[in-house]
Amino acid sequence: MLLVASLAACTSSGKTEPPAPTTESHPPSGPVPAGLERFYGQSLSWADCAPYATSEDARSAFQAKDIQCARLTVPLDYAKPAGDTITLGLLRHKATGERIGSLVVNPGGPGASGMVAAAGLVKPVTSTGLGKRFDLVGFDPRGIGASQPAIHCLTDQERDADRADDSETDGSPAGVLKQEAQEKDFAAKCAQRTEDGTGMLANVGTRDVAKDLDVLRSVLGDEKLTYLGYSYGTRIGAAYAEAFPRNVRAMVLDGAVDPEQDAVESLVAQGQGFGTAFTQFAKWCTAQQDCALGGDAGGAVKAFQDLTRPLIDFPVPVGDGRKLSYEDATTGVIQALYQESLWDTLNTGLNELKQQRGATLEKLADVYNERDSTGKYGTTQDAFTAVRCVDDPRVTDPQVILKAQEEYVKVAPFLDDGRPASAARDACAFWPVPNTSEPHVPNVEGLAKTLVISTTNDPATPYQAGVNLAKGLKGALLTYEGTQHTVFLQGVKCVDEAGADYLVDGTLPPDGKRCTGQ
């Protein structure tokens, strides 16, 4: 989520005239699976991006200079290519020099907009020289953003109410029953409110996004794919590498999802990442004169708990009619832990909370939840759940759930709310369709060398996940020593140069290469 927000901030603030509309068509490029010829050889009509904007972030991002947007048609169900179709939103910034091909971008989530991410990358891509050699292309995966139909589960009012309700984390028997009723209701609403219902939900996972990506590769005129995936976008990259290993030209995967971890292992590993990031924040904060957590880093967790736990029973006003709940306060903190540049803002928010004010932490939580200034939510949170529920086997054993919750607060003690752990099953346990993928080491025989970038103190996707993904793909690993989630094309010269050299001419960094600073 933060990645999308930070990339969008890089776009031009002034409206520019879009390039003239164009329609491009050519024969399919590279291998074409049987029965999919009409999709692989379709034409694209590129035009102004404004009609594709579905959020404030998108409207701002789509003011970037020299971008165009289009729609790609793909099968709803690849097992039935003659059946119903859906469309994906695309955004492109054309190469300004000798073109190698397209650099296709996905920012992760799952549920984040690749169109918004690509628009935000126009300036950094141009500054590295990648903009001369590649068309920069972002796509909104099926069910997300400008793609149609979009996953839709909760209304804006229901989402606000859900965020304000802290009772759903109550681990008592009554609390578990209440939470599971809410999770069942959420799953049912996703099926009821999403166009094509269970048909769409059954085919929204990474398995199908990887197939869409191969259609996109062909339609863009590229015999082989050049891909940049951040965060959960690394799982899309790994799925594509397994499904189409000989169709890959180059692939940079930054902020990796561990290919072997199941949903429970991933949750605990991510908790450890946030626990480490909070420790780093606390060390920084307690060295500041105005640290909201005091001057002792060793006491920062207790100070944080003392500050936030009262919100469970006594939420504080934020100034727009809403109140800051415990859930929103901790969500806002997690949002700020994604990047060191937000630590000042986080400290400000915690100092405000000491004064019984919650505006800054609520704003951080709004960014995480993709809520704009009018109260409208983007599709990310609904899509996040829909994708995860078909990408991993469901977890239904109460003992496994309890153990995961207990392990989570051990590795991220600042998020321990002081109440008994809950054995409540989540929405995926009640999902109306089965999972279509599961964690595993990908089989990538014939795959070109890939580059995985992993950050030592990444709060969301721990460093070891990158090590494991690089090993699974038999690719190279570039280490960045820092505390943030993802790093490529974000101003770290050492990383940007290594990634750009690989994407342009295939030159991988030396084994054991490490980058620090800016």
C-alpha positions in Angstrom: 0.0 0.0 0.0 2.7 2.5 1.0 4.6 1.8 -2.2 1.6 2.9 -4.3 1.2 6.1 -2.3 4.9 6.9 -2.5 5.1 6.2 -6.2 2.0 8.3 -6.9 3.7 11.2 -5.1 6.4 11.2 -7.8 4.0 12.2 -10.6 3.6 15.7 -12.1 1.3 18.0 -10.1 0.1 19.8 -13.2 -2.3 18.5 -15.8 -0.6 17.8 -19.2 -2.2 17.1 -22.6 -2.3 13.4 -23.3 -0.7 11.9 -26.4 -3.1 11.6 -29.4 -5.2 8.4 -29.3 -3.8 5.5 -31.3 -4.8 1.9 -32.1 -2.1 -0.6 -32.4 -2.3 -4.1 -33.7 0.1 -6.8 -34.9 0.2 -10.6 -35.0 0.7 -12.5 -31.7 4.2 -12.4 -30.3 5.9 -15.5 -29.1 4.2 -18.8 -28.2 0.3 -18.8 -28.2 -1.6 -21.4 -26.1 -4.2 -23.3 -28.2 -7.6 -21.6 -28.2 -6.3 -18.2 -27.1 -5.3 -16.8 -30.5 -7.9 -14.0 -30.5 -6.7 -12.8 -27.1 -3.0 -12.9 -27.9 -3.5 -11.1 -31.2 -5.9 -8.4 -30.2 -5.4 -4.7 -30.9 -5.2 -2.0 -28.2 -6.7 1.5 -28.4 -4.5 3.9 -26.4 -6.1 7.1 -25.3 -6.4 9.6 -22.4 -6.1 8.0 -18.9 -8.5 10.3 -17.1 -11.6 8.0 -17.7 -9.7 5.1 -16.1 -9.2 6.8 -12.7 -11.3 5.2 -10.0 -9.7 7.0 -6.9 -8.2 10.2 -5.9 -4.7 8.6 -6.1 -5.4 7.5 -9.6 -6.7 10.9 -10.7 -3.6 12.6 -9.3 -1.2 9.9 -10.7 -2.8 10.0 -14.2 -1.7 13.6 -14.6 1.8 12.3 -15.4 3.3 13.5 -18.7 3.0 11.5 -21.9 1.0 8.5 -20.6 -1.8 6.7 -22.4 -4.3 4.0 -21.2 -6.1 1.1 -22.8 -8.2 -2.0 -22.1 -7.0 -5.6 -22.5 -9.6 -8.3 -23.0 -9.0 -11.7 -21.4 -11.1 -14.8 -20.6 -12.9 -14.9 -17.3 -12.0 -18.6 -17.1 -9.0 -19.8 -19.1 -10.6 -23.3 -19.1 -13.4 -21.8 -21.1 -11.8 -19.4 -23.6 -14.9 -19.1 -25.7 -17.0 -18.1 -22.6 -17.3 -14.8 -20.8 -14.6 -12.2 -20.9 -13.3 -9.4 -18.6 -11.1 -6.4 -19.2 -7.9 -5.1 -17.5 -6.8 -1.5 -17.3 -3.4 -0.7 -18.8 -1.2 2.4 -18.6 1.9 3.1 -20.8 4.7 5.6 -21.0 6.5 5.0 -24.3 10.3 4.6 -24.6 12.0 7.8 -25.6 15.1 6.2 -27.3 16.1 2.9 -28.8 13.4 0.6 -27.6 14.2 -2.9 -26.1 10.6 -3.7 -25.3 8.1 -3.2 -22.5 8.9 -3.1 -18.7 5.7 -4.4 -17.1 5.1 -3.3 -13.5 3.1 -4.7 -10.6 3.2 -3.1 -7.1 1.7 -6.0 -5.1 -0.9 -5.9 -2.5 -2.5 -8.1 -3.6 -5.0 -5.5 -4.8 -2.8 -2.5 -5.6 -3.1 -0.7 -8.9 -0.3 -1.3 -11.4 -1.6 1.7 -13.4 -1.1 4.1 -10.5 2.3 2.5 -9.7 3.5 2.9 -13.3 2.4 6.5 -13.5 4.4 7.1 -10.3 7.4 5.5 -11.7 7.6 7.7 -14.9 10.1 10.1 -13.3 12.4 7.7 -11.6 12.4 5.4 -14.7 13.3 8.3 -16.9 16.0 9.4 -14.6 17.8 6.0 -14.7 17.7 5.8 -18.4 15.3 2.9 -18.4 12.7 5.2 -19.9 14.8 5.5 -23.0 14.9 1.7 -23.6 11.5 0.5 -22.3 7.9 1.3 -22.6 6.8 1.5 -19.0 3.5 -0.5 -18.6 1.4 -0.9 -15.6 -1.7 -3.1 -15.4 -4.5 -3.4 -12.9 -4.9 -7.1 -12.3 -8.3 -8.7 -12.8 -10.9 -7.4 -10.3 -8.7 -4.4 -9.2 -8.8 -0.7 -9.9 -9.8 0.2 -13.5 -10.2 -3.5 -14.4 -13.8 -4.6 -15.0 -15.6 -6.1 -13.2 -14.0 -5.0 -9.9 -14.2 -7.0 -6.7 -16.7 -5.4 -4.4 -17.6 -6.6 -0.9 -18.3 -3.7 1.5 -19.9 -0.3 1.0 -17.9 2.7 2.2 -20.2 3.0 5.2 -19.7 -0.6 6.1 -15.9 -0.3 5.8 -16.0 2.7 8.2 -18.1 0.8 10.7 -15.8 -2.2 10.5 -12.7 -0.1 11.2 -14.4 1.6 14.2 -15.4 -1.7 15.8 -12.7 -3.1 18.2 -14.9 -5.8 19.7 -14.1 -8.2 16.8 -10.7 -9.0 18.3 -12.3 -10.2 21.6 -11.1 -13.8 22.1 -14.1 -14.9 24.3 -16.5 -17.5 23.0 -19.1 -14.8 22.4 -16.4 -12.7 20.7 -15.4 -15.6 18.4 -19.0 -16.2 17.4 -19.5 -12.5 16.6 -16.3 -12.3 14.6 -17.0 -15.4 12.6 -20.5 -14.1 11.8 -19.0 -11.0 10.4 -16.4 -12.9 8.4 -19.2 -15.2 6.9 -21.2 -12.0 6.1 -18.2 -10.5 4.4 -17.6 -13.6 2.2 -21.3 -13.7 1.2 -21.3 -10.0 0.3 -18.2 -10.4 -1.9 -20.1 -13.1 -3.9 -23.3 -11.1 -4.0 -21.9 -7.7 -4.9 -19.2 -8.7 -7.4 -20.3 -9.0 -10.9 -20.2 -12.6 -12.1 -20.2 -13.5 -8.3 -18.5 -16.8 -7.6 -17.4 -17.1 -11.2 -15.2 -14.0 -10.8 -14.0 -15.0 -7.3 -13.0 -18.4 -8.5 -10.8 -16.9 -11.2 -9.2 -13.8 -9.5 -6.1 -15.5 -8.1 -2.4 -15.3 -9.0 -2.7 -18.4 -11.2 -5.0 -16.4 -13.6 -3.1 -13.1 -13.3 0.0 -14.9 -14.5 -1.9 -16.1 -17.6 -3.2 -12.5 -18.2 0.4 -11.3 -18.0 1.4 -13.6 -20.9 -1.5 -12.3 -23.0 -0.3 -8.8 -22.2 3.3 -9.7 -23.2 2.1 -10.8 -26.6 -0.3 -7.9 -27.2 2.5 -5.4 -26.4 4.6 -7.0 -29.1 7.2 -8.6 -26.9 8.4 -12.1 -27.6 9.7 -12.3 -24.0 8.6 -10.6 -20.8 10.6 -8.0 -18.9 8.9 -7.6 -15.5 9.3 -5.6 -12.3 7.3 -6.9 -9.4 7.2 -5.4 -5.9 6.0 -7.1 -2.7 3.1 -9.5 -3.6 3.9 -8.7 -7.3 6.9 -11.0 -6.7 4.4 -13.9 -6.2 2.9 -13.0 -9.6 6.4 -13.0 -11.1 7.2 -16.4 -9.6 3.9 -17.8 -10.8 4.6 -16.5 -14.3 8.2 -17.9 -14.2 6.8 -21.3 -13.5 3.9 -21.2 -16.0 6.0 -19.6 -18.8 9.7 -20.0 -18.0 10.9 -19.7 -21.6 8.9 -16.5 -22.1 10.9 -14.5 -19.6 13.6 -12.1 -20.8 14.4 -10.4 -17.4 12.6 -10.2 -14.1 13.3 -7.9 -11.0 11.5 -9.0 -7.9 11.8 -6.6 -4.9 10.3 -7.3 -1.5 9.8 -11.0 -2.0 7.0 -13.2 -0.8 8.5 -16.5 0.3 7.3 -19.1 -2.2 7.0 -21.9 0.4 5.4 -20.2 3.3 1.7 -20.9 4.0 -0.7 -18.3 5.3 0.1 -18.9 8.9 3.9 -18.9 8.5 3.6 -15.8 6.3 1.6 -14.0 9.0 4.1 -14.8 11.7 7.1 -13.9 9.5 5.5 -10.6 8.7 4.8 -9.9 12.3 8.5 -10.5 13.0 9.3 -7.9 10.3 7.0 -5.3 11.8 8.4 -6.1 15.3 11.9 -5.4 14.0 10.8 -2.2 12.3 9.1 -1.0 15.5 12.4 -1.7 17.4 14.3 0.4 14.9 11.7 3.2 15.1 11.9 3.1 18.9 15.7 3.4 18.9 15.3 6.4 16.6 12.4 8.0 18.5 13.8 7.7 22.0 16.9 9.6 20.8 14.6 12.6 19.8 13.8 15.3 22.3 10.0 15.0 21.7 9.7 11.2 21.4 6.1 10.2 22.3 7.4 6.9 23.8 9.9 8.6 26.2 13.7 8.3 26.3 14.2 4.6 27.0 14.1 2.3 23.9 13.8 -0.7 26.2 10.5 0.7 27.6 9.1 1.7 24.2 6.8 -1.3 23.8 5.1 -0.8 27.2 4.9 3.0 26.5 3.2 2.3 23.2 0.8 -0.3 24.8 -0.1 2.2 27.6 -0.8 4.8 24.9 -2.9 2.7 22.5 -4.7 0.1 24.6 -7.2 2.6 26.1 -8.5 3.2 22.6 -10.3 -0.2 22.8 -12.8 1.2 25.2 -12.3 5.0 24.7 -11.6 5.9 21.0 -10.6 9.5 20.5 -12.0 12.1 18.0 -10.2 12.8 14.7 -12.1 16.0 13.8 -14.3 14.7 10.9 -17.0 13.0 12.9 -15.1 9.7 13.2 -13.1 8.4 16.2 -9.7 6.7 16.2 -10.2 3.1 17.2 -7.4 0.8 18.5 -7.5 -1.1 15.1 -7.0 2.1 13.2 -4.3 3.4 15.5 -2.2 0.2 15.0 -3.0 0.2 11.3 -1.7 3.7 11.0 1.5 2.7 12.9 2.0 -0.3 10.6 1.6 2.1 7.6 4.3 4.4 8.9 6.7 1.5 9.6 6.8 0.6 5.9 9.3 3.5 5.4 11.7 5.5 7.6 10.6 8.7 5.9 7.3 8.4 7.8 8.8 8.0 11.3 8.5 11.8 12.0 4.9 11.6 11.0 4.4 8.6 13.3 5.9 10.3 16.3 3.7 13.3 15.6 0.6 11.0 15.6 1.6 9.4 18.8 2.2 12.7 20.5 -1.2 13.8 19.3 -2.7 10.7 20.9 -1.2 11.7 24.2 -3.3 14.8 23.8 -6.4 12.8 23.0 -6.3 13.6 19.4 -6.2 11.1 16.6 -6.1 12.9 13.2 -2.6 11.9 12.1 -2.9 8.2 13.0 -6.3 8.1 11.3 -4.9 9.7 8.2 -2.2 7.0 8.1 -4.8 4.3 8.5 -6.8 5.9 5.7 -3.8 5.7 3.4 -3.4 2.0 4.2 -7.1 1.4 3.6 -7.2 3.5 0.5 -9.9 5.9 1.8 -10.0 9.3 0.1 -10.9 12.7 1.5 -14.6 12.2 0.5 -14.9 8.9 2.4 -14.7 6.7 -0.7 -12.7 3.5 -0.6 -10.7 2.0 -3.4 -10.9 -1.7 -4.3 -7.6 -2.8 -2.6 -8.9 -4.2 0.7 -11.7 -6.2 -0.9 -9.4 -7.5 -3.6 -6.7 -8.3 -1.0 -9.0 -10.7 0.7 -10.4 -12.2 -2.5 -7.0 -13.0 -3.9 -5.5 -14.4 -0.7 -8.5 -16.6 -0.2 -7.8 -18.4 -3.5 -4.0 -18.2 -3.4 -3.7 -20.2 -0.2 -5.4 -23.2 1.4 -8.0 -22.1 4.0 -7.1 -22.3 7.7 -9.9 -23.7 9.8 -8.2 -25.4 12.8 -8.8 -23.3 15.9 -5.6 -24.5 17.5 -3.6 -23.5 14.5 -5.2 -20.1 14.5 -4.6 -19.6 18.3 -1.0 -20.6 17.9 -0.5 -18.2 15.1 -2.0 -15.3 17.1 0.2 -16.2 20.1 3.3 -16.4 18.0 2.5 -13.1 16.3 2.4 -11.1 19.5 5.6 -12.7 20.6 7.5 -11.4 17.6 5.5 -8.1 17.4 4.8 -7.4 21.1 3.9 -3.8 20.5 0.7 -5.1 18.8 -0.3 -7.2 21.8 -3.6 -5.6 22.9 -3.7 -7.4 26.2 -6.8 -9.5 25.5 -6.9 -13.3 25.0 -6.0 -14.5 21.5 -8.9 -15.2 19.3 -9.5 -18.6 17.5 -12.0 -17.0 15.1 -11.7 -18.2 11.5 -11.3 -15.5 8.9 -13.3 -14.8 5.7 -11.2 -17.3 3.7 -12.6 -20.2 5.9 -16.0 -19.3 4.6 -15.0 -18.4 1.1 -17.6 -19.6 -1.5 -15.0 -21.1 -3.9 -11.9 -23.3 -3.4 -8.3 -22.1 -3.6 -6.6 -22.4 -7.0 -2.9 -22.1 -5.8 -0.8 -23.1 -2.8 2.7 -22.3 -1.6 5.5 -24.3 -3.2 9.0 -24.0 -4.7 8.3 -23.1 -8.4 9.5 -25.4 -11.1 11.4 -23.0 -13.4 13.4 -25.2 -15.8 14.4 -23.1 -18.8 14.0 -19.7 -16.9 16.5 -16.9 -17.7 18.4 -15.6 -14.7 16.3 -13.3 -12.5 17.2 -10.7 -9.9 15.7 -10.6 -6.4 16.2 -7.6 -4.2 15.7 -8.0 -0.5 16.0 -5.4 2.3 17.6 -6.5 5.6 14.9 -4.9 7.8 12.0 -5.0 5.5 8.9 -4.8 7.8 6.4 -6.5 5.5 8.4 -9.1 3.5 11.3 -10.2 5.7 14.8 -10.5 4.2 15.0 -14.3 4.3 11.9 -14.5 2.0 14.1 -12.8 -0.7 16.9 -15.3 0.0 14.5 -18.2 -0.4 12.8 -16.8 -3.6 16.2 -16.2 -5.3 17.2 -19.8 -4.4 13.8 -21.2 -5.7 14.1 -19.3 -9.0 17.9 -20.1 -9.2 18.5 -16.4 -9.6 20.7 -13.7 -8.2 20.2 -11.8 -4.9 20.9 -8.2 -4.3 20.9 -7.1 -0.6 19.9 -3.6 0.6 20.8 -2.8 4.2 17.9 -0.6 5.4 14.5 -0.4 7.1 11.8 -0.1 4.5 9.5 -2.1 2.2 11.0 -2.3 -1.3 13.8 -0.1 -2.6 14.3 -0.3 -6.4 13.8 3.0 -8.2 13.3 4.9 -5.0 16.5 6.9 -5.0 19.2 4.4 -3.8 21.8 4.8 -6.5 23.6 1.5 -5.8 20.3 -0.5 -6.1 19.0 1.5 -9.0 22.1 1.1 -11.1 22.4 -2.6 -10.4 18.7 -3.2 -11.3 18.9 -1.0 -14.5 22.1 -2.7 -15.7 20.4 -6.1 -15.4 17.2 -5.0 -17.1 18.9 -3.3 -20.0 21.7 -5.8 -20.9 21.3 -8.8 -18.5 24.3 -7.9 -16.3 23.7 -9.4 -12.9 25.4 -7.9 -9.8 28.3 -9.9 -8.3 27.4 -12.7 -5.9 26.9 -11.3 -2.4 26.5 -7.7 -3.6 25.2 -5.4 -0.8 24.0 -1.8 -1.0 23.7 0.8 1.8 22.6 4.4 2.2 21.3 6.5 -0.7 
